[in-house]
Amino acid sequence: MKTNPAKIPLYVDGLSQEISETVLQNQFSRFAEVSDVEIITRKDDHGNPQKVFAYISISVAEADLKKCISVLNKTKWKGRTLQIQLAKESFLRNIKMQKGK
């Protein structure tokens, strides 16, 4: 019996500075319907990029979510090691508040 897909926010770390929303969408659409991709680049005091990560909203059944995370997490992709986990609600609220500034 198939379960209905749920909308799940994922936190994706270990991205290269050259990553685009389209490339991320294509990578995750192999497992689920991607509804939103937000790439965030943290910069140092001099404006140099230090860390690139993303929040990706996907609609996915639980079995496909587990497959997506097990296949992509801790794998080398575009010269970096991906780290994928469920996004924490507190992080998502902070991002929304920062956007409102």
N, C-alpha and C positions, 0 to 999 in steps of 0.2 A: 504494500500500500504506500503510495507516494504522499508525502506531506506537502502542504501548501508552503510556498516560499515566504520567508520573512525578510523584512528589510533590516540588514545588519550593517553597522558601521565598523570598518576595519581601520586599524592603525598600521601603516606600512613605513618602516624605517630602513635606513641603509640605501637610500636612493642617490643616484649621481646628480650633479648640478644640471646636467643636460636633459633630464627626464621631462617628458611632456604629459599633459593630461591624456592625450590620445593614445600614447604608447602604454600608459598604465591601464587605460580603459581596455585596450586590446588584450593585454596580458591577463586581466581578471575576467574578461567576458568569456574566456574559455570555460569558466566554472559557473558563472552566474550573470544575471542581468545587472549591469552597472548603471546606477542612476545618478551618481555624483562623484566627482574626483576633485579634491582640493589639495594642491601641493603647497607646502609651507617651507620657506627657506629661512633659517635662523642665521643672522649675521653677527659678526663680532663688532667691537667698538669702532673699527675702521671701515665697516661696510662690506667686509669680505665674507662670503658664504662659509658657514661652519658645518651646518647640518641641514640635510634635506629630508623631509618626511612627508607623508600624505595621509589624508583621511579619504577612504573610499566607501561609498554606500552601495551595497549590493543586495539584490533580492535573490535569496537562495534557500533551498531546503537544507536541513541540518546535515544530512549525509554529504551533500555537495560542498557545504561549508568546511566540513572536516577534511574532505579531499583537497580542496583549494589550499587550506592552511598547511596540510601535510606535504603537498607537492611543492609549494612555493617557499615556505618558511625555511630560513637558514640555507638557501641556495644562492649560488653565485649568479648574478644577473647584471649585465652591463658593467662588469668589473667590480661590483660591490656585493656584499652579502645581505640579502633581504631578511628583515625581521618583521613578521606579521602576527598581529594579535587582535583580539576584539578591542575596539576603542572604548575607553572608559568614559562614562557620561560626564564626569567632571571636566575632562579634557575638552570634550565637545562644547560644553557651556563656555569654557574659557575662550575657545577659538571664536565663538559667536560674539562674545563680549568684546574681544580685541578688534573684530571687524567693525563693530559699531563705533569705535573711537575715531 
